[in-house]
Amino acid sequence: MSQPDFREEDQKEAPLDPAAERVQARLKRLLFGSTLIMFAGLIAVFAAILYKINTNESGVPSDAFASTVVIGPDAEVLQVTFAESIMLVLVREGSKTALLRIDPLSGKQIGRTEFVTR
């Protein structure tokens, strides 16, 4: 098997005919155009991601909750959960644990459930 001799520096490529040069120029333009479109798409995706990260619309207005909620002088809040427009607050008062049902708009206590041991 013979191997080509790449050491010859005077080897030159034959010039392309005009039709092949036109095809080559057209392919270069298509490649450049598709590359620009791809970069524009990437920039649009990153711009949309940054827009979504920087806009802070939680959907809940800030005045939808009461500014203060009274739970008791020695109560410790363990957990707060919202269920069907009721705020559920789990509190520990000394050695007792209770579940408070509170109206989030007015901040008034609707109900109370004590947890006792038997």
ROSE-4610 file (N, C-alpha, C; in Angstrom, 1 decimal, always signed):
// ROSE-4610
residu = [M/M/M/S/S/S/Q/Q/Q/P/P/P/D/D/D/F/F/F/R/R/R/E/E/E/E/E/E/D/D/D/Q/Q/Q/K/K/K/E/E/E/A/A/A/P/P/P/L/L/L/D/D/D/P/P/P/A/A/A/A/A/A/E/E/E/R/R/R/V/V/V/Q/Q/Q/A/A/A/R/R/R/L/L/L/K/K/K/R/R/R/L/L/L/L/L/L/F/F/F/G/G/G/S/S/S/T/T/T/L/L/L/I/I/I/M/M/M/F/F/F/A/A/A/G/G/G/L/L/L/I/I/I/A/A/A/V/V/V/F/F/F/A/A/A/A/A/A/I/I/I/L/L/L/Y/Y/Y/K/K/K/I/I/I/N/N/N/T/T/T/N/N/N/E/E/E/S/S/S/G/G/G/V/V/V/P/P/P/S/S/S/D/D/D/A/A/A/F/F/F/A/A/A/S/S/S/T/T/T/V/V/V/V/V/V/I/I/I/G/G/G/P/P/P/D/D/D/A/A/A/E/E/E/V/V/V/L/L/L/Q/Q/Q/V/V/V/T/T/T/F/F/F/A/A/A/E/E/E/S/S/S/I/I/I/M/M/M/L/L/L/V/V/V/L/L/L/V/V/V/R/R/R/E/E/E/G/G/G/S/S/S/K/K/K/T/T/T/A/A/A/L/L/L/L/L/L/R/R/R/I/I/I/D/D/D/P/P/P/L/L/L/S/S/S/G/G/G/K/K/K/Q/Q/Q/I/I/I/G/G/G/R/R/R/T/T/T/E/E/E/F/F/F/V/V/V/T/T/T/R/R/R]
num = [1/1/1/2/2/2/3/3/3/4/4/4/5/5/5/6/6/6/7/7/7/8/8/8/9/9/9/10/10/10/11/11/11/12/12/12/13/13/13/14/14/14/15/15/15/16/16/16/17/17/17/18/18/18/19/19/19/20/20/20/21/21/21/22/22/22/23/23/23/24/24/24/25/25/25/26/26/26/27/27/27/28/28/28/29/29/29/30/30/30/31/31/31/32/32/32/33/33/33/34/34/34/35/35/35/36/36/36/37/37/37/38/38/38/39/39/39/40/40/40/41/41/41/42/42/42/43/43/43/44/44/44/45/45/45/46/46/46/47/47/47/48/48/48/49/49/49/50/50/50/51/51/51/52/52/52/53/53/53/54/54/54/55/55/55/56/56/56/57/57/57/58/58/58/59/59/59/60/60/60/61/61/61/62/62/62/63/63/63/64/64/64/65/65/65/66/66/66/67/67/67/68/68/68/69/69/69/70/70/70/71/71/71/72/72/72/73/73/73/74/74/74/75/75/75/76/76/76/77/77/77/78/78/78/79/79/79/80/80/80/81/81/81/82/82/82/83/83/83/84/84/84/85/85/85/86/86/86/87/87/87/88/88/88/89/89/89/90/90/90/91/91/91/92/92/92/93/93/93/94/94/94/95/95/95/96/96/96/97/97/97/98/98/98/99/99/99/100/100/100/101/101/101/102/102/102/103/103/103/104/104/104/105/105/105/106/106/106/107/107/107/108/108/108/109/109/109/110/110/110/111/111/111/112/112/112/113/113/113/114/114/114/115/115/115/116/116/116/117/117/117/118/118/118]
x = [+0.8/+0.0/+0.9/+0.6/+1.5/+0.8/+1.6/+1.1/+1.4/+0.5/+0.8/+2.0/+2.7/+3.8/+3.4/+3.2/+2.8/+4.0/+5.2/+6.3/+6.5/+5.9/+6.1/+5.3/+6.0/+5.4/+4.9/+5.3/+4.9/+3.6/+2.9/+1.6/+0.6/-0.2/-1.3/-2.6/-3.7/-5.0/-5.3/-6.1/-6.5/-7.6/-7.6/-8.7/-10.1/-11.1/-12.4/-13.0/-13.9/-14.6/-15.6/-16.1/-17.0/-18.3/-18.8/-20.0/-19.8/-18.7/-18.4/-18.1/-17.5/-17.2/-18.5/-19.5/-20.8/-21.5/-21.4/-22.0/-21.3/-20.0/-19.3/-19.6/-19.8/-20.2/-21.6/-22.5/-23.9/-23.9/-23.1/-23.1/-22.5/-21.5/-20.9/-22.0/-22.7/-23.8/-24.9/-25.3/-26.3/-25.8/-24.5/-23.9/-23.9/-23.5/-23.5/-24.8/-25.8/-27.2/-27.8/-27.6/-28.1/-27.4/-26.1/-25.4/-25.9/-26.2/-26.8/-28.2/-29.0/-30.3/-30.2/-29.2/-29.0/-28.6/-27.7/-27.3/-28.4/-29.2/-30.4/-31.4/-31.6/-32.5/-31.9/-30.6/-30.0/-30.1/-29.9/-30.0/-31.5/-32.5/-33.9/-34.2/-33.7/-34.0/-33.4/-32.2/-31.6/-32.3/-32.7/-33.4/-34.7/-35.4/-36.7/-36.5/-35.4/-35.1/-34.8/-34.0/-33.6/-34.8/-35.7/-36.9/-37.8/-38.0/-38.8/-38.2/-36.9/-36.2/-36.4/-36.3/-36.3/-37.7/-38.7/-40.1/-40.6/-41.1/-41.6/-43.1/-43.8/-45.3/-45.7/-46.0/-46.5/-47.9/-48.7/-50.1/-51.0/-50.4/-51.1/-50.8/-51.8/-51.5/-51.0/-50.2/-49.6/-50.7/-51.8/-52.8/-53.8/-53.6/-54.4/-54.3/-53.3/-53.1/-53.1/-53.6/-53.6/-52.2/-52.0/-50.7/-50.2/-51.2/-50.8/-51.8/-51.3/-52.1/-51.8/-52.8/-52.6/-52.7/-51.6/-51.6/-51.5/-51.0/-50.8/-49.5/-49.4/-48.1/-46.9/-47.1/-46.0/-46.0/-46.7/-46.9/-45.7/-45.3/-44.2/-44.8/-44.6/-45.2/-44.2/-44.8/-44.1/-44.2/-45.4/-45.6/-46.8/-46.8/-47.9/-48.2/-49.5/-50.0/-51.3/-51.5/-52.7/-53.5/-54.8/-55.6/-57.0/-57.5/-58.8/-59.2/-58.4/-58.5/-58.5/-57.9/-57.8/-56.3/-55.8/-54.4/-54.4/-53.6/-53.5/-52.1/-52.2/-51.0/-50.8/-49.7/-49.4/-48.5/-49.0/-48.3/-48.0/-47.0/-46.7/-46.8/-47.6/-47.8/-47.4/-46.2/-45.7/-45.5/-46.2/-46.1/-47.3/-48.2/-49.4/-49.1/-49.7/-49.6/-51.1/-51.2/-52.6/-52.5/-53.6/-53.8/-54.8/-54.3/-55.2/-55.6/-56.9/-57.5/-57.8/-57.1/-57.1/-57.6/-58.4/-58.8/-57.7/-57.1/-55.9/-56.2/-57.4/-57.8/-57.9/-58.6/-58.8/-57.8/-57.2/-56.2/-56.9/-58.2/-59.0/-58.9/-58.9/-58.9/-60.3/-60.5/-61.8/-62.0/-61.0/-61.1/-59.8/-59.9/-58.7/-58.9/-57.8/-57.8/-56.7/-57.0/-55.9/-55.5/-54.2/-53.7/-53.4/-54.0/-53.8/-53.3/-52.6/-52.2/-53.1/-53.2/-54.1/-53.3]
y = [-1.2/+0.0/+1.2/+2.1/+3.3/+4.4/+5.2/+6.3/+7.6/+8.5/+9.8/+10.5/+11.3/+12.0/+13.4/+13.7/+15.1/+16.0/+15.6/+16.4/+17.4/+17.1/+17.9/+19.2/+20.3/+21.6/+22.3/+21.8/+22.4/+21.8/+21.0/+20.5/+21.5/+21.8/+22.8/+22.3/+22.8/+22.3/+23.0/+22.2/+22.8/+23.8/+24.9/+25.9/+25.3/+25.8/+25.3/+26.0/+25.3/+26.0/+26.9/+27.9/+28.9/+28.4/+27.3/+26.8/+26.2/+25.6/+25.1/+26.2/+27.3/+28.5/+29.1/+29.2/+29.7/+28.9/+27.6/+26.7/+26.8/+27.0/+27.1/+28.5/+29.5/+30.8/+30.8/+30.1/+30.0/+29.2/+28.1/+27.3/+28.1/+29.0/+29.8/+30.8/+31.4/+32.3/+31.6/+30.4/+29.7/+29.3/+28.9/+28.6/+29.8/+31.0/+32.2/+32.6/+32.5/+32.9/+31.9/+30.6/+29.7/+29.9/+30.3/+30.6/+31.8/+32.8/+34.0/+33.7/+32.9/+32.6/+31.8/+30.9/+30.1/+31.0/+31.9/+32.8/+33.7/+34.2/+35.0/+34.2/+32.9/+32.1/+31.8/+31.6/+31.4/+32.7/+33.8/+35.1/+35.3/+34.9/+35.1/+34.2/+32.9/+32.0/+32.5/+32.9/+33.5/+34.7/+35.6/+36.8/+36.4/+35.4/+35.0/+34.4/+33.6/+33.1/+34.2/+35.1/+36.2/+37.1/+37.3/+38.0/+37.3/+36.0/+35.3/+35.3/+35.2/+35.2/+36.6/+37.6/+39.0/+39.5/+39.0/+39.5/+38.7/+39.5/+38.9/+39.0/+38.3/+38.3/+37.0/+37.0/+35.7/+35.5/+36.4/+36.2/+36.5/+36.7/+37.0/+38.4/+39.3/+40.7/+40.7/+41.7/+41.8/+42.2/+42.8/+43.1/+42.0/+40.8/+39.6/+39.0/+39.4/+38.9/+40.0/+39.6/+40.5/+40.9/+42.1/+42.5/+41.9/+41.6/+41.0/+39.9/+38.8/+37.7/+37.5/+37.4/+37.2/+35.7/+35.2/+33.7/+33.4/+34.3/+34.1/+34.5/+34.8/+35.4/+34.5/+33.2/+32.3/+31.2/+31.5/+30.5/+30.6/+29.4/+29.3/+28.7/+29.4/+28.9/+27.9/+26.7/+25.6/+25.5/+25.7/+25.6/+26.4/+26.9/+27.7/+27.1/+26.8/+26.2/+26.9/+27.1/+27.6/+26.5/+26.4/+25.4/+26.0/+26.1/+26.6/+27.9/+28.9/+30.3/+30.3/+29.3/+29.4/+29.2/+29.9/+29.8/+28.9/+27.8/+26.8/+27.0/+27.3/+27.6/+26.6/+25.8/+24.9/+25.6/+25.7/+26.4/+25.5/+25.8/+25.1/+26.2/+25.9/+26.8/+26.0/+26.2/+25.4/+24.0/+23.1/+21.7/+21.2/+22.1/+21.8/+22.2/+21.5/+21.8/+22.0/+23.0/+23.4/+23.8/+23.5/+23.9/+25.1/+26.2/+27.4/+27.6/+27.8/+28.1/+29.6/+30.3/+31.8/+32.3/+33.3/+33.9/+34.8/+34.6/+35.4/+36.8/+37.1/+38.5/+39.4/+38.9/+39.7/+39.4/+38.2/+37.8/+37.3/+37.1/+36.6/+35.1/+34.6/+33.1/+32.6/+31.6/+31.0/+29.8/+29.0/+27.8/+27.4/+26.5/+26.0/+24.5/+23.7/+22.3/+22.0/+21.5/+21.1/+19.7/+19.4/+18.1/+17.6/+16.5/+16.0/+14.5/+14.1/+12.7/+11.9/+10.6/+9.7/+8.7]
z = [+0.0/+0.0/+0.0/-0.9/-0.9/-0.2/+0.5/+1.3/+0.6/+0.6/-0.1/+0.6/-0.2/+0.4/+0.6/+1.9/+2.3/+2.5/+2.3/+2.5/+1.3/+0.2/-0.9/-0.7/-0.7/-0.4/-1.7/-2.8/-4.0/-4.6/-3.8/-4.2/-4.0/-4.9/-4.9/-5.3/-4.7/-5.2/-6.5/-7.3/-8.5/-8.3/-9.0/-8.7/-9.1/-8.3/-8.6/-9.8/-10.5/-11.6/-11.1/-11.9/-11.4/-10.8/-11.3/-10.7/-9.3/-9.1/-7.7/-6.8/-7.3/-6.4/-6.0/-6.9/-6.6/-5.5/-5.7/-4.7/-3.3/-3.3/-2.1/-1.4/-2.2/-1.6/-1.1/-1.8/-1.3/+0.0/+0.1/+1.4/+2.5/+2.2/+3.3/+3.8/+2.9/+3.3/+4.1/+3.7/+4.5/+5.9/+5.9/+7.2/+8.1/+7.6/+8.4/+8.8/+7.9/+8.3/+9.4/+9.3/+10.3/+11.6/+11.6/+12.8/+13.5/+12.7/+13.3/+13.9/+13.2/+13.8/+15.1/+15.1/+16.3/+17.5/+17.3/+18.4/+18.8/+17.8/+18.2/+19.0/+18.7/+19.5/+20.9/+21.0/+22.4/+23.2/+22.6/+23.3/+23.8/+22.9/+23.3/+24.4/+24.4/+25.5/+26.8/+26.8/+28.0/+28.5/+27.6/+28.0/+28.6/+28.1/+28.7/+30.1/+30.3/+31.6/+32.6/+32.2/+33.1/+33.4/+32.5/+32.7/+33.7/+33.6/+34.5/+35.9/+36.0/+37.3/+38.0/+37.2/+37.8/+38.1/+37.5/+37.8/+39.0/+39.9/+41.2/+41.3/+40.5/+40.6/+41.2/+42.4/+43.1/+42.9/+42.4/+42.1/+43.3/+44.5/+45.7/+46.1/+46.2/+46.6/+48.0/+48.3/+49.6/+50.7/+50.3/+51.3/+51.5/+51.0/+51.2/+52.5/+53.3/+54.6/+55.7/+56.8/+58.0/+58.4/+58.9/+59.2/+60.6/+61.5/+62.8/+63.0/+63.7/+64.2/+65.6/+66.5/+67.9/+68.2/+68.8/+69.1/+70.6/+71.4/+72.9/+73.3/+74.6/+75.1/+75.1/+75.4/+75.5/+74.4/+73.3/+72.2/+71.3/+70.8/+69.9/+68.6/+67.5/+66.2/+65.6/+65.4/+64.8/+63.3/+62.8/+61.4/+61.0/+59.7/+59.2/+57.8/+57.6/+56.3/+55.9/+54.6/+54.0/+53.4/+53.7/+53.1/+52.9/+51.7/+51.4/+52.1/+51.9/+52.4/+53.9/+54.5/+56.0/+56.3/+57.3/+57.7/+58.9/+58.8/+59.9/+60.5/+61.8/+62.6/+63.7/+63.7/+64.7/+65.7/+67.0/+68.0/+69.2/+70.0/+71.2/+72.3/+73.3/+74.5/+75.7/+76.1/+77.3/+76.9/+77.5/+77.1/+76.2/+75.9/+75.0/+73.6/+72.7/+71.3/+70.8/+69.9/+69.4/+68.0/+67.3/+65.9/+65.8/+65.4/+65.3/+63.9/+63.7/+62.4/+62.4/+61.4/+61.4/+60.1/+60.0/+58.8/+58.4/+57.2/+56.8/+56.5/+56.1/+55.8/+57.0/+58.0/+59.2/+60.3/+60.3/+61.4/+62.6/+62.6/+63.8/+63.8/+65.0/+65.2/+64.9/+64.0/+63.7/+64.6/+64.9/+65.7/+66.3/+67.2/+67.9/+68.2/+68.0/+68.3/+69.2/+70.4/+71.3/+71.1/+71.2/+71.1/+72.5/+72.9/+74.3/+74.2/+75.2/+75.2/+76.1/+75.9/+76.7/+77.4]
